[in-house]
Amino acid sequence: MQHHRIAAALVLLSVLACSQPLTERARNDGATSPYSELAQATLDDFLTKAKQQPAGTSGYALKVKIQDGHGTEYFWVNEFTWSDGSFTGRIQDEPRLVRSVKAGEIVRFGRSQVADWKYVDEKTGKTMGHFTSRAKP
């Protein structure tokens, strides 16, 4: 009987988590967390690797916080370059909230807007980084 109550509670929590409005998910996608802090702390190492792009790696991207009068949203940006803390890159995702950018657009952003980074280790098939996709502690 106790197992049924626990299972019912877990199902209810799952339904509630999935029922979060799209706009709320967009606001929270990549929101500040210990993982985005880890991404910032390891950003220099990632940028060193991104500059070299060793054989067997691909898919280098940064997750960037963009704000406008419609809200805050996080976008994966590829084809990025950087110099003196200033970045440019191409938005990969379609906006759900903000109206100041669109998919495919080249944007300029600062280091403080970087919430995550990722690349693929083709030897293992694993995505490295991508901290904001991990379960929050």
Stockholm file with secondary structure:
# STOCKHOLM 1.0

chainA/1-137         MQHHRIAAALVLLSVLACSQPLTERARNDGATSPYSELAQATLDDFLTKAKQQPAGTSGYALKVKIQDGHGTEYFWVNEFTWSDGSFTGRIQDEPRLVRSVKAGEIVRFGRSQVADWKYVDEKTGKTMGHFTSRAKP
#=GR chainA/1-137 SS CHHHHHHHHHHHHHHHHHTSCHHHHHHHTTCSCHHHHHHHHTHHHHHHHHHHCCTTEEEEEEEEEEEETTEEEEEEEEEEEEETTEEEEEECSCCSSCSSCCTTCEEEEEGGGEEEEEEEETTTTEEEECGGGSCCC
#=GC SS_cons         CHHHHHHHHHHHHHHHHHTSCHHHHHHHTTCSCHHHHHHHHTHHHHHHHHHHCCTTEEEEEEEEEEEETTEEEEEEEEEEEEETTEEEEEECSCCSSCSSCCTTCEEEEEGGGEEEEEEEETTTTEEEECGGGSCCC
//
